[in-house]
């Protein structure tokens, strides 16, 4: 597993750059990760990221976009506005989680 | 101490690359099992930032007709992949049973029913179009169609709108 340095911290990532160790993430790191992909993290973003973190802890897998909207209660349209083009992957990255595996 | 720092490994989301990509899916079937491939792929493409158009024609109209879209059916008849005797499929109640079972399986993996799936596709920025010829044949107007359908358009309009798109016929 590659190790990369983000904001002065050594972080374990996969070949693409997604974090692989759940506990290496914290809210400060999220801000750095978001900046790295051109997103300025706001409270609205944080709400989605927090849901993803909690849901992963409970379910053991990253929530799909649909799950974030139906279970997390954040409308799909809003997710596309907050995390443009590829919301599911971008949210997962900022939340320090693997890409979602589900199809829908 | 070293002054060299490797650049941080950050996923490449290829935002610009996806910008030019378009997907067009022609939905010509009204069976439950033939509706899902288009919906799943459209949803996935939208989630990858790909401009996506769905064109509903012939039996595909059932997917966007308000009165029918929640009631698509699955039949064993003519489908050897169920590995059941074909004669069974013709018995009364078999289509209802097969449909019920498939809907349960689909719901079981958290995938929505057709109307809700279309809601999600529209919310994700997908474009829905209805075929002019089919509408005329079946005497259907925009009133009868799901609200997310942008317009009833003819084949030439569709070809124009999907200029440069990758195309799937289902």
Boltz contact constraints between the chains, C-beta under 6 A:
constraints:
  - contact:
      token1: [A, 2]
      token2: [B, 9]
      max_distance: 6.0
  - contact:
      token1: [A, 4]
      token2: [B, 8]
      max_distance: 6.0
  - contact:
      token1: [A, 4]
      token2: [B, 9]
      max_distance: 6.0
  - contact:
      token1: [A, 6]
      token2: [B, 8]
      max_distance: 6.0
  - contact:
      token1: [A, 13]
      token2: [B, 9]
      max_distance: 6.0
  - contact:
      token1: [A, 16]
      token2: [B, 11]
      max_distance: 6.0
  - contact:
      token1: [A, 17]
      token2: [B, 9]
      max_distance: 6.0
  - contact:
      token1: [A, 17]
      token2: [B, 10]
      max_distance: 6.0
  - contact:
      token1: [A, 17]
      token2: [B, 11]
      max_distance: 6.0
  - contact:
      token1: [A, 36]
      token2: [B, 10]
      max_distance: 6.0
  - contact:
      token1: [A, 65]
      token2: [B, 47]
      max_distance: 6.0
  - contact:
      token1: [A, 76]
      token2: [B, 120]
      max_distance: 6.0
  - contact:
      token1: [A, 76]
      token2: [B, 123]
      max_distance: 6.0
  - contact:
      token1: [A, 76]
      token2: [B, 124]
      max_distance: 6.0
  - contact:
      token1: [A, 77]
      token2: [B, 123]
      max_distance: 6.0
  - contact:
      token1: [A, 85]
      token2: [B, 15]
      max_distance: 6.0
  - contact:
      token1: [A, 85]
      token2: [B, 49]
      max_distance: 6.0
  - contact:
      token1: [A, 86]
      token2: [B, 13]
      max_distance: 6.0
  - contact:
      token1: [A, 86]
      token2: [B, 48]
      max_distance: 6.0
  - contact:
      token1: [A, 86]
      token2: [B, 49]
      max_distance: 6.0
  - contact:
      token1: [A, 88]
      token2: [B, 47]
      max_distance: 6.0
  - contact:
      token1: [A, 93]
      token2: [B, 11]
      max_distance: 6.0
  - contact:
      token1: [A, 103]
      token2: [B, 40]
      max_distance: 6.0
  - contact:
      token1: [A, 104]
      token2: [B, 43]
      max_distance: 6.0
  - contact:
      token1: [A, 104]
      token2: [B, 111]
      max_distance: 6.0
